Amino acid sequence: MKDKTIVLGVTGGIAAYKAALLASLLTKRGARVITVMTKGATRFITPLTLQSLTHLPVYTDIFDERDPSRITHIDLADSADLVVIAPATADFIARAAHGMADDLLSALLLATTAPVVFAPAMNVHMYGHPIVLRNLQTLREAGYHVAEPGEGPLACGYTGKGRLMEPEDIVEFMEMVLTPKRLHGMRVLVSAGPTRERIDPVRYLSNDSTGTMGYALAQAAWRMGATVTLVSGPVGIKPPVGVEVVSVESAGEMRTAVLGVANDQDAVIMAAAVADYRPALVSERKLKKGEGGRTLELIKNPDILAELCQSSNQRAYVVGFAAETHDAEFYAQKKLREKGADMLVLNNVLEPGAGFGAGTNRVTVFFADGDTVAVQRQPKLGVASEILALVAERLLRRRERKDALDPDA
């Protein structure tokens, strides 16, 4: 969002108060936020509130031409990198779907060539009405993007679908709209987080993985246009917008979840820190502390990455991860060869700013064909975006080779 010009359209619904938070979030990300309000919106929230948050003038009247050398709605339309309508009421959706231009915001919509996001908010029965659904479909067919509302308690007293998407999620939806779709039409599976191997009902074996890197990979893949499935061990992270999350606990559960859908994927990214061992016996009751020590017998867990790579049905581009503490490159390249992955991402977890729980990461990417790419330290979402760009490039090469071998395919 940094240095982008965002036109924030606010229409007359009770959720208009959330536009203030949306404006604040966008401004903090470095965007230039120009607010355009309908007459109804000014009955719910004042222009001064949004002007104070964005530090820019707020526009409310199509006839308020402040600069004689420019036509306001054309100037705003031309300056926008993206237009977002939040909240978008049923009335405004209907007028936009039918090409009306009787106020500043609707006229601006017809004049802009920037991407447009509608974030509907209304009563559950209004949102489910066939006319509203048809109007939304008309907008989609015209190339507009719809940030689907959530389900929950509504201001009218009902509970159901129609609640404005949360402002943080609207920002993420906007980031997706602005991201080049290098993985458009692709299906990507990402595994993330630790696994837990039960000793008894209150104890388990695990590791320090927080899942942050895997979740960033899923988020980046969705932004790039992929249909994303995230198989996640137990973590305390909010699921990414637009991503299907399959929650698992043990390595065995992760194996079942991953192998069950892997054959339908274009890329499988195994970023999870899967436990190598599990207890041979799991007690159904809490083990009581006794005198002296206790011996715990461990048995080896299945190697999910190796099974993926060795499967005769596997058509996906497979990416492995290696979390190392010493002789990192040696062990990473050894793992790449032995597992048979297409690509392996090395993460030295003892390096400052690159270990478990850090907000940043620095990785080295090794390819089966011998290429190596270093990704410099940066926030994990940035690292994830660079990794996914490399995956997209390799998938494109694979497709081009396939087309060259079989031009009629």
C-alpha positions in Angstrom: 0.0 0.0 0.0 3.0 2.3 0.4 2.7 5.4 -1.8 -0.5 4.1 -3.4 -3.5 6.5 -3.8 -6.6 4.8 -2.4 -10.1 6.3 -2.9 -12.2 5.2 0.0 -15.9 5.4 -0.7 -18.2 5.4 2.3 -21.9 4.9 1.9 -24.8 5.3 4.3 -24.9 2.2 6.6 -24.3 1.6 10.3 -21.0 0.0 9.4 -19.7 3.4 8.2 -18.0 3.9 11.5 -15.6 1.1 10.6 -14.4 3.2 7.6 -12.5 5.3 10.2 -10.4 2.2 11.2 -9.9 1.2 7.6 -8.7 4.8 6.7 -6.3 4.7 9.7 -4.9 1.3 8.7 -4.3 2.3 5.1 -2.7 5.6 6.2 -0.4 3.8 8.6 0.7 1.5 5.7 1.8 4.6 3.8 -1.2 5.0 1.4 -2.6 8.3 0.4 -6.3 8.0 1.3 -8.8 10.2 -0.3 -12.3 9.8 1.1 -15.6 10.2 -0.9 -18.8 10.0 1.2 -22.4 9.8 0.1 -24.9 12.0 1.7 -26.2 9.1 3.7 -22.8 8.3 5.0 -22.4 11.8 6.6 -25.4 10.9 8.8 -23.4 8.1 10.4 -19.9 9.5 10.6 -18.6 13.0 10.0 -16.2 14.0 7.2 -14.0 15.7 9.8 -13.3 12.3 11.4 -12.0 10.9 8.2 -10.2 14.0 7.3 -8.4 14.0 10.7 -7.3 10.4 10.2 -6.1 10.7 6.5 -4.9 14.3 6.7 -6.5 14.9 3.3 -9.8 16.6 2.3 -13.0 14.6 2.2 -15.4 14.9 -0.7 -19.1 14.7 -0.4 -20.8 16.8 -3.2 -20.4 16.3 -6.9 -21.1 20.0 -7.4 -18.3 21.0 -5.0 -15.7 21.9 -7.7 -12.7 23.2 -5.7 -10.3 23.7 -8.6 -11.7 25.3 -11.8 -9.0 23.7 -13.9 -10.1 20.2 -12.9 -13.4 18.2 -12.8 -13.4 16.6 -9.4 -14.8 13.1 -10.1 -12.6 12.7 -13.2 -9.5 13.9 -11.3 -10.2 11.5 -8.4 -10.9 8.7 -10.8 -7.6 9.2 -12.6 -5.5 9.5 -9.5 -6.7 6.3 -7.9 -4.5 3.2 -7.8 -7.5 1.4 -6.2 -11.1 2.3 -5.2 -12.7 0.6 -2.2 -16.3 1.0 -1.2 -16.6 0.2 2.5 -19.3 -0.2 3.6 -21.3 -0.8 0.4 -25.0 -0.7 1.1 -27.6 -2.5 -0.9 -28.8 0.8 -2.4 -25.4 1.8 -3.6 -24.7 -1.7 -5.0 -27.9 -1.4 -7.0 -27.1 2.0 -8.4 -23.5 1.0 -9.3 -24.7 -2.2 -11.0 -27.1 -0.2 -13.2 -24.5 2.4 -14.1 -26.1 5.4 -12.3 -24.0 8.5 -11.7 -26.1 10.8 -9.7 -23.6 11.5 -6.9 -19.8 12.0 -6.7 -19.0 8.4 -5.7 -21.1 6.7 -8.4 -19.8 9.1 -11.1 -16.2 8.4 -10.0 -16.8 4.7 -10.4 -17.8 5.0 -14.0 -14.8 7.2 -14.7 -12.0 5.2 -13.1 -9.9 2.5 -14.7 -8.4 1.4 -11.3 -9.4 -1.8 -9.6 -12.6 -1.4 -7.5 -13.4 -3.4 -4.3 -16.9 -3.5 -2.9 -17.2 -4.5 0.8 -21.0 -5.1 1.3 -22.7 -4.6 4.7 -26.4 -5.1 5.4 -29.1 -7.1 7.0 -28.8 -10.9 6.5 -32.1 -11.1 4.6 -31.2 -8.1 2.4 -27.8 -9.7 1.6 -29.5 -13.0 0.6 -32.2 -11.3 -1.5 -32.1 -12.5 -5.1 -32.0 -8.9 -6.5 -29.0 -8.0 -4.3 -27.2 -11.2 -5.3 -27.9 -10.5 -8.9 -26.6 -7.0 -8.6 -23.4 -8.2 -7.0 -22.9 -10.8 -9.8 -23.4 -7.9 -12.3 -20.5 -6.0 -10.6 -18.3 -9.1 -10.6 -19.0 -9.6 -14.3 -18.0 -6.0 -14.9 -14.6 -6.7 -13.3 -15.2 -5.4 -9.8 -14.0 -7.3 -6.8 -16.4 -8.2 -3.9 -15.0 -8.6 -0.4 -17.6 -11.1 1.0 -19.2 -10.1 4.3 -18.7 -12.2 7.3 -21.3 -13.9 9.6 -22.1 -12.8 13.0 -24.3 -10.4 15.1 -25.7 -7.5 13.0 -26.7 -4.0 14.2 -30.3 -4.8 13.3 -30.4 -7.6 15.9 -30.2 -10.5 13.5 -27.3 -12.9 13.3 -26.0 -14.1 9.9 -24.1 -13.1 6.8 -24.0 -9.4 6.1 -21.4 -8.2 8.6 -18.8 -5.9 7.0 -15.5 -7.7 6.5 -13.2 -6.6 9.3 -11.0 -3.6 8.2 -7.8 -5.6 8.7 -9.1 -8.2 6.3 -10.3 -5.6 3.8 -6.8 -4.2 3.7 -5.4 -7.7 3.0 -8.1 -8.2 0.3 -6.9 -5.0 -1.3 -3.3 -6.2 -1.2 -4.4 -9.3 -3.0 -6.2 -7.2 -5.7 -3.0 -5.1 -6.3 -0.6 -8.1 -6.4 0.3 -9.5 -9.9 -1.4 -12.9 -10.3 1.7 -15.0 -11.1 -0.1 -18.1 -9.7 -3.5 -17.5 -11.3 -5.3 -20.8 -11.8 -2.8 -22.7 -9.7 -3.6 -24.9 -6.7 -1.0 -24.6 -3.8 -0.8 -26.7 -0.7 1.2 -25.3 2.3 2.0 -27.1 5.5 2.8 -25.0 8.5 3.5 -25.0 12.2 4.7 -27.7 14.6 3.1 -31.1 15.3 2.4 -32.5 18.7 3.1 -36.1 19.6 1.1 -37.1 22.7 2.7 -38.7 25.7 -0.6 -38.6 27.7 -3.7 -36.4 27.8 -1.7 -33.4 29.2 1.8 -33.8 27.8 3.3 -34.0 24.4 6.5 -33.7 22.4 6.8 -30.7 20.0 9.2 -28.0 18.8 9.5 -24.2 18.8 7.8 -23.6 15.4 5.2 -20.8 15.5 3.9 -21.4 12.0 4.6 -17.8 11.0 6.6 -18.6 7.9 4.1 -21.2 6.6 1.2 -18.8 7.1 3.1 -16.1 5.3 3.6 -18.5 2.4 -0.1 -19.3 2.3 -1.0 -15.6 2.4 1.5 -14.7 -0.4 0.3 -17.6 -2.6 -3.3 -16.4 -2.2 -2.3 -12.8 -3.0 -0.7 -14.1 -6.2 -3.9 -15.7 -7.4 -3.6 -19.3 -6.2 -6.3 -21.5 -4.6 -4.6 -22.3 -1.3 -5.0 -25.1 1.2 -3.1 -24.6 4.5 -2.5 -27.7 6.5 -1.7 -26.3 9.9 -0.4 -27.8 13.2 -1.5 -26.1 16.4 -0.5 -22.4 16.3 -1.9 -19.1 17.7 -2.1 -17.3 14.4 -5.3 -15.9 12.7 -5.9 -17.8 9.5 -5.1 -15.8 6.3 -8.0 -14.3 4.3 -9.1 -16.5 1.4 -7.2 -19.6 2.5 -8.8 -23.0 3.3 -7.3 -24.2 6.6 -7.1 -27.8 7.7 -6.2 -28.1 11.3 -4.1 -31.1 12.5 -2.2 -32.0 15.6 0.1 -35.0 15.1 2.5 -35.9 12.3 0.2 -38.8 11.4 -2.7 -36.4 11.0 -0.6 -34.1 8.9 0.5 -36.9 6.7 -3.1 -37.9 6.0 -4.2 -34.4 5.3 -1.3 -33.6 3.0 -1.2 -36.9 1.0 -5.0 -36.8 0.7 -5.0 -33.7 -1.5 -1.4 -33.5 -2.8 -2.2 -35.1 -6.2 -4.6 -32.3 -7.0 -2.0 -29.5 -6.4 0.3 -27.6 -8.7 2.7 -27.0 -5.9 3.2 -28.4 -2.4 5.3 -26.4 0.1 6.2 -28.4 3.2 7.1 -25.6 5.6 5.8 -27.4 8.7 8.2 -28.5 11.4 7.0 -32.1 11.6 8.2 -34.1 14.6 10.7 -36.8 13.6 9.7 -39.1 16.5 6.6 -40.0 18.6 6.2 -42.0 21.8 5.9 -45.7 21.2 3.1 -45.9 23.8 0.5 -43.1 24.6 -1.1 -43.3 28.0 -4.9 -42.8 28.2 -4.4 -41.3 31.6 -2.0 -38.7 33.0 1.2 -40.3 34.0 1.9 -39.7 37.6 5.3 -38.6 38.9 7.1 -41.4 40.6 10.4 -42.0 42.3 13.5 -41.6 40.0 13.5 -41.0 36.3 11.4 -42.3 33.5 12.4 -43.7 30.1 10.4 -42.7 27.1 10.7 -45.0 24.0 10.4 -43.2 20.7 9.6 -44.5 17.3 10.2 -42.8 13.9 7.4 -40.8 12.3 6.6 -41.2 8.6 8.7 -38.9 6.3 5.9 -36.9 4.5 8.3 -35.0 2.2 10.0 -38.2 1.0 6.6 -39.9 0.4 5.4 -36.9 -1.6 8.5 -36.9 -3.8 8.5 -40.7 -4.3 4.8 -41.0 -5.2 4.2 -42.2 -8.7 1.1 -40.0 -8.9 2.9 -36.8 -7.8 2.6 -34.1 -10.4 3.1 -31.1 -8.1 6.2 -29.0 -7.8 7.5 -30.0 -4.3 9.3 -27.6 -2.0 10.9 -28.7 1.2 12.2 -26.8 4.2 15.3 -27.4 6.3 15.7 -25.8 9.7 19.4 -26.2 10.6 21.8 -25.1 13.3 25.2 -26.1 12.0 26.8 -27.1 8.7 23.6 -25.7 7.3 24.3 -25.8 3.5 25.7 -29.3 3.7 22.7 -30.7 5.4 20.3 -28.8 3.2 21.7 -30.0 0.0 21.9 -33.6 1.4 18.2 -33.4 2.3 17.4 -32.1 -1.2 19.1 -35.0 -2.8 17.8 -37.7 -0.5 14.2 -36.6 -0.4 14.1 -35.9 -4.2 12.3 -32.5 -3.8 12.3 -29.9 -6.6 13.4 -27.1 -4.3 14.6 -26.7 -0.8 14.5 -23.7 1.5 17.3 -23.5 4.1 16.6 -21.6 7.3 19.5 -21.3 9.8 17.4 -21.0 13.0 20.4 -19.8 15.1 21.0 -16.8 12.9 19.7 -13.5 14.5 16.4 -12.4 13.0 15.9 -15.7 11.2 14.9 -18.3 13.8 11.6 -19.6 15.2 9.3 -16.8 16.5 11.2 -14.0 14.7 9.2 -11.5 12.6 11.9 -11.6 9.9 13.7 -14.3 8.1 16.7 -14.9 5.7 16.8 -18.1 3.6 18.8 -19.8 0.9 17.0 -21.6 -1.8 18.5 -24.7 -3.4 17.1 -26.3 -6.6 17.4 -29.8 -7.8 19.1 -28.6 -11.0 21.9 -27.0 -9.0 20.8 -23.4 -8.9 21.0 -21.4 -5.7 19.2 -18.2 -4.7 19.8 -16.1 -1.5 16.8 -14.3 -0.1 18.0 -11.4 2.1 16.6 -10.8 5.6 13.2 -9.0 5.6 9.8 -9.6 7.1 8.6 -13.1 6.6 5.8 -12.1 4.2 8.5 -10.5 2.0 10.6 -13.7 2.1 7.4 -15.8 1.4 6.7 -13.6 -1.7 10.2 -14.1 -3.1 9.9 -17.9 -2.5 6.5 -18.0 -4.3 7.9 -15.9 -7.2 10.6 -18.6 -7.6 8.0 -21.3 -7.5 5.9 -19.5 -10.1 8.9 -19.1 -12.4 9.6 -22.8 -12.2 6.0 -23.8 -12.7 6.0 -21.6 -15.8 9.1 -23.2 -17.1 7.6 -26.7 -16.5 4.5 -25.7 -18.4 6.5 -24.3 -21.3 8.5 -27.5 -21.6 5.4 -29.6 -21.5 3.8 -27.4 -24.3 7.0 -27.8 -26.3 6.9 -31.6 -26.1 3.2 -31.8 -26.8 2.0 -28.7 -28.7 -1.5 -30.2 -29.1 -2.0 -30.8 -25.4 
